[in-house]
Amino acid sequence: METPTRNPAAAAGAAAATRTKRPAWRRRQALIAWAFALPFSALFLVFMIGPLVASLLLSVTDMTARDMRDPLAVAFVGVDNFVTLFQDDKFQAAILNTIYFVGVGVPLTIVVSLLIAMALNNGIRRFRAVFRVGFYTPVVTSIVAIAVVWKYILEPDGLLNQALSGIGISGPDWLHDTHFAMPSLIFMAMWRNMGTLMIIFLAGLQGVPTEVYEAAKVDGASAFQRFYGLTLPLMRPTILLGVVLISVYYFQFFEEAFVMTGGGPLDSTLSITYFTYNQFGYGNYGLASAASYVLALTIGLVTLLQFRFLRSKG
Amino acid sequence: MTTHESTIAVAEVAEVVVDEQEPARRGRSRRRRTEGPNRWYLYIPLVIGLAVTILPFAWMVSGAFKTQSEILSGQFSLLPNDATLQNFRDLFTKFPFARYFTNSVVVAVAIVLGNLLFCSMLAYALTKLDFWGRKVLFGLVMTMLMVPTVVTFIPLFVLVTKLGLVNTYGALILPFLATPLGVFIMRQFISEIPDSLIEAARIDGASEMRIFFTIVIPLSGPALATLAILQFLASWNEFLWPLVAAQTEDMYTLPVGIALISAGSNTVNYGLLLAGATVIVTPILLLFLFLQRYFIQGISTTGLK
């Protein structure tokens, strides 16, 4: 009686043993893998994911610096912070200024970097490395430190205006004139960031085979036709990468304004990040978090649109 | 979700760029130097552009050695009439600039070391080990590549205050000890180490720890160098977080120090500020000139600042 009932049990036991053997090995590997992932993941969770979620939560509360002792006792205010923000003249100004900075700065930086990259890639033969290093140099410098230098250059009687007066132009007080403060900051941002894009574009251009150009030349395509018909379509993924990277960066502009203009004159260079920083300084943590989320969502949305737009064409 | 999708797309494009770049470099660079058109007229805008690009650095160094009276005189010469070290002396005696410098070095070195270790450990797990939650973890890390610092700094400040870390090295270092960019770089590189090599070591009975430290790390030299440079640079130039987290002069980093000297005085002492800028920028410029290959590789392989 015992043997027939025992046999299937034993068989089942053996089957279970072979079945659990792999999972046991796998479980061990998963454990080791998590041990490798743990230090990063723990720091990442506490100092990045946690604050990211907390910031969203803060944005729907009325938390201020006075609630620091007991941050959990704050009141839920729904979308009040966002309503307050969009009714705030300063925040409206900050949004428009940020759009101005990105809307002018991004195309300008892209075009200038692409021109430099094309000239270095296929226009000249000597001193390429010198130009590459030279144009890249501003990228490695501290914005804050270099903003001090630009502020000095842009003073009413500074280097730039002295040079301009040499050719008979009397330059404005660049950083204290509501019309010229923002263009000055945009120019400085372009100066500092074109090196990054130049390198990315050079890498992209080197992937375009020269034979294609030679063939187009033989067929009588003009320089403009070659650029429009060959370089642009072939460079599309690289340009897209450049546009996305530089936009994400420009949307967050702050340091240039902090040192050079203090957000002024008359809030004409107040950015969303600067607005957030100021509200944090006043102790309005809930409102500041809401402002920072507006910026993050804008960046996410614009990036998505850039991908849709630049990918679908061509 | 939107940022997640776009980050992955950025990663894809970045990979395309890298893939395209590599064979081109090897195959063509030598030939190119002698071939191709040489349009002499292009040198005119390029040289002017380069002059405009470099001039601020020259102006910074020259101003740093000028006397206050020469700066105020409105005379502009690239070489100081009466070169002086007074600005630097003031910087280090009237302000604790040496302390700022030490702080910047300590913070940057700690952040570099932390990232080298933690990012490569995670990258090894992500590429060479199979575990539950791997894809989710990677997705999360890549998503955070796109999140602006301004979004996290307020809760971070609350957290650091609650932990009693405000105005300490801990506050300046911990939030940057494990950065997504590092994982991105290390993962690209480690994934190209052949699986067979690691399998062979496993069959020989090597533990994963041993494989990691004796095979993966020694083979990852170039990626580690790139990561170290990018992190050092990012930390050295970081501004918003140290501005918030350091509250007394003895914890300022260099950028915070110079920004607050600049904002704090009514009459701007440019000689002093330019000397400060020179102290901040020069070490990085030297590093860049000696290691430019790694800097530029870092940019073109990651596409990130």
Boltz contact constraints between the chains, C-beta under 6 A:
constraints:
  - contact:
      token1: [A, 30]
      token2: [B, 131]
      max_distance: 6.0
  - contact:
      token1: [A, 30]
      token2: [B, 132]
      max_distance: 6.0
  - contact:
      token1: [A, 32]
      token2: [B, 208]
      max_distance: 6.0
  - contact:
      token1: [A, 33]
      token2: [B, 125]
      max_distance: 6.0
  - contact:
      token1: [A, 33]
      token2: [B, 129]
      max_distance: 6.0
  - contact:
      token1: [A, 33]
      token2: [B, 131]
      max_distance: 6.0
  - contact:
      token1: [A, 34]
      token2: [B, 131]
      max_distance: 6.0
  - contact:
      token1: [A, 36]
      token2: [B, 121]
      max_distance: 6.0
  - contact:
      token1: [A, 36]
      token2: [B, 124]
      max_distance: 6.0
  - contact:
      token1: [A, 36]
      token2: [B, 125]
      max_distance: 6.0
  - contact:
      token1: [A, 37]
      token2: [B, 122]
      max_distance: 6.0
  - contact:
      token1: [A, 37]
      token2: [B, 125]
      max_distance: 6.0
  - contact:
      token1: [A, 39]
      token2: [B, 118]
      max_distance: 6.0
  - contact:
      token1: [A, 40]
      token2: [B, 118]
      max_distance: 6.0
  - contact:
      token1: [A, 40]
      token2: [B, 122]
      max_distance: 6.0
  - contact:
      token1: [A, 40]
      token2: [B, 178]
      max_distance: 6.0
  - contact:
      token1: [A, 43]
      token2: [B, 177]
      max_distance: 6.0
  - contact:
      token1: [A, 43]
      token2: [B, 178]
      max_distance: 6.0
  - contact:
      token1: [A, 44]
      token2: [B, 178]
      max_distance: 6.0
  - contact:
      token1: [A, 47]
      token2: [B, 174]
      max_distance: 6.0
  - contact:
      token1: [A, 47]
      token2: [B, 175]
      max_distance: 6.0
  - contact:
      token1: [A, 48]
      token2: [B, 144]
      max_distance: 6.0
  - contact:
      token1: [A, 51]
      token2: [B, 152]
      max_distance: 6.0
  - contact:
      token1: [A, 51]
      token2: [B, 155]
      max_distance: 6.0
  - contact:
      token1: [A, 51]
      token2: [B, 156]
      max_distance: 6.0
  - contact:
      token1: [A, 52]
      token2: [B, 152]
      max_distance: 6.0
  - contact:
      token1: [A, 54]
      token2: [B, 155]
      max_distance: 6.0
  - contact:
      token1: [A, 55]
      token2: [B, 151]
      max_distance: 6.0
  - contact:
      token1: [A, 55]
      token2: [B, 155]
      max_distance: 6.0
  - contact:
      token1: [A, 71]
      token2: [B, 158]
      max_distance: 6.0
  - contact:
      token1: [A, 119]
      token2: [B, 42]
      max_distance: 6.0
  - contact:
      token1: [A, 122]
      token2: [B, 36]
      max_distance: 6.0
  - contact:
      token1: [A, 123]
      token2: [B, 39]
      max_distance: 6.0
  - contact:
      token1: [A, 123]
      token2: [B, 42]
      max_distance: 6.0
  - contact:
      token1: [A, 124]
      token2: [B, 42]
      max_distance: 6.0
  - contact:
      token1: [A, 125]
      token2: [B, 38]
      max_distance: 6.0
  - contact:
      token1: [A, 131]
      token2: [B, 46]
      max_distance: 6.0
  - contact:
      token1: [A, 133]
      token2: [B, 292]
      max_distance: 6.0
  - contact:
      token1: [A, 134]
      token2: [B, 50]
      max_distance: 6.0
  - contact:
      token1: [A, 134]
      token2: [B, 53]
      max_distance: 6.0
  - contact:
      token1: [A, 134]
      token2: [B, 54]
      max_distance: 6.0
  - contact:
      token1: [A, 135]
      token2: [B, 53]
      max_distance: 6.0
  - contact:
      token1: [A, 140]
      token2: [B, 284]
      max_distance: 6.0
  - contact:
      token1: [A, 140]
      token2: [B, 288]
      max_distance: 6.0
  - contact:
      token1: [A, 141]
      token2: [B, 281]
      max_distance: 6.0
  - contact:
      token1: [A, 142]
      token2: [B, 237]
      max_distance: 6.0
  - contact:
      token1: [A, 142]
      token2: [B, 255]
      max_distance: 6.0
  - contact:
      token1: [A, 142]
      token2: [B, 280]
      max_distance: 6.0
  - contact:
      token1: [A, 144]
      token2: [B, 239]
      max_distance: 6.0
  - contact:
      token1: [A, 144]
      token2: [B, 255]
      max_distance: 6.0
  - contact:
      token1: [A, 144]
      token2: [B, 259]
      max_distance: 6.0
  - contact:
      token1: [A, 145]
      token2: [B, 277]
      max_distance: 6.0
  - contact:
      token1: [A, 145]
      token2: [B, 280]
      max_distance: 6.0
  - contact:
      token1: [A, 145]
      token2: [B, 281]
      max_distance: 6.0
  - contact:
      token1: [A, 148]
      token2: [B, 262]
      max_distance: 6.0
  - contact:
      token1: [A, 148]
      token2: [B, 273]
      max_distance: 6.0
  - contact:
      token1: [A, 148]
      token2: [B, 277]
      max_distance: 6.0
  - contact:
      token1: [A, 149]
      token2: [B, 56]
      max_distance: 6.0
  - contact:
      token1: [A, 149]
      token2: [B, 60]
      max_distance: 6.0
  - contact:
      token1: [A, 149]
      token2: [B, 277]
      max_distance: 6.0
  - contact:
      token1: [A, 152]
      token2: [B, 270]
      max_distance: 6.0
  - contact:
      token1: [A, 157]
      token2: [B, 74]
      max_distance: 6.0
  - contact:
      token1: [A, 162]
      token2: [B, 76]
      max_distance: 6.0
  - contact:
      token1: [A, 196]
      token2: [B, 299]
      max_distance: 6.0
  - contact:
      token1: [A, 196]
      token2: [B, 305]
      max_distance: 6.0
  - contact:
      token1: [A, 199]
      token2: [B, 296]
      max_distance: 6.0
  - contact:
      token1: [A, 199]
      token2: [B, 299]
      max_distance: 6.0
  - contact:
      token1: [A, 199]
      token2: [B, 300]
      max_distance: 6.0
  - contact:
      token1: [A, 200]
      token2: [B, 303]
      max_distance: 6.0
  - contact:
      token1: [A, 203]
      token2: [B, 17]
      max_distance: 6.0
  - contact:
      token1: [A, 203]
      token2: [B, 21]
      max_distance: 6.0
  - contact:
      token1: [A, 203]
      token2: [B, 300]
      max_distance: 6.0
  - contact:
      token1: [A, 204]
      token2: [B, 17]
      max_distance: 6.0
  - contact:
      token1: [A, 206]
      token2: [B, 21]
      max_distance: 6.0
  - contact:
      token1: [A, 206]
      token2: [B, 24]
      max_distance: 6.0
  - contact:
      token1: [A, 207]
      token2: [B, 20]
      max_distance: 6.0
  - contact:
      token1: [A, 207]
      token2: [B, 24]
      max_distance: 6.0
  - contact:
      token1: [A, 237]
      token2: [B, 13]
      max_distance: 6.0
  - contact:
      token1: [A, 237]
      token2: [B, 16]
      max_distance: 6.0
  - contact:
      token1: [A, 238]
      token2: [B, 17]
      max_distance: 6.0
  - contact:
      token1: [A, 241]
      token2: [B, 13]
      max_distance: 6.0
  - contact:
      token1: [A, 241]
      token2: [B, 303]
      max_distance: 6.0
  - contact:
      token1: [A, 244]
      token2: [B, 10]
      max_distance: 6.0
  - contact:
      token1: [A, 245]
      token2: [B, 303]
      max_distance: 6.0
  - contact:
      token1: [A, 252]
      token2: [B, 148]
      max_distance: 6.0
  - contact:
      token1: [A, 255]
      token2: [B, 239]
      max_distance: 6.0
  - contact:
      token1: [A, 259]
      token2: [B, 259]
      max_distance: 6.0
  - contact:
      token1: [A, 259]
      token2: [B, 262]
      max_distance: 6.0
  - contact:
      token1: [A, 273]
      token2: [B, 150]
      max_distance: 6.0
  - contact:
      token1: [A, 276]
      token2: [B, 150]
      max_distance: 6.0
  - contact:
      token1: [A, 280]
      token2: [B, 154]
      max_distance: 6.0
  - contact:
      token1: [A, 285]
      token2: [B, 154]
      max_distance: 6.0
  - contact:
      token1: [A, 288]
      token2: [B, 154]
      max_distance: 6.0
  - contact:
      token1: [A, 289]
      token2: [B, 154]
      max_distance: 6.0
  - contact:
      token1: [A, 292]
      token2: [B, 150]
      max_distance: 6.0
  - contact:
      token1: [A, 292]
      token2: [B, 151]
      max_distance: 6.0
  - contact:
      token1: [A, 296]
      token2: [B, 148]
      max_distance: 6.0
  - contact:
      token1: [A, 296]
      token2: [B, 151]
      max_distance: 6.0
  - contact:
      token1: [A, 300]
      token2: [B, 2]
      max_distance: 6.0
  - contact:
      token1: [A, 300]
      token2: [B, 3]
      max_distance: 6.0
  - contact:
      token1: [A, 303]
      token2: [B, 6]
      max_distance: 6.0
  - contact:
      token1: [A, 304]
      token2: [B, 2]
      max_distance: 6.0
  - contact:
      token1: [A, 304]
      token2: [B, 6]
      max_distance: 6.0
  - contact:
      token1: [A, 307]
      token2: [B, 6]
      max_distance: 6.0
  - contact:
      token1: [A, 307]
      token2: [B, 9]
      max_distance: 6.0
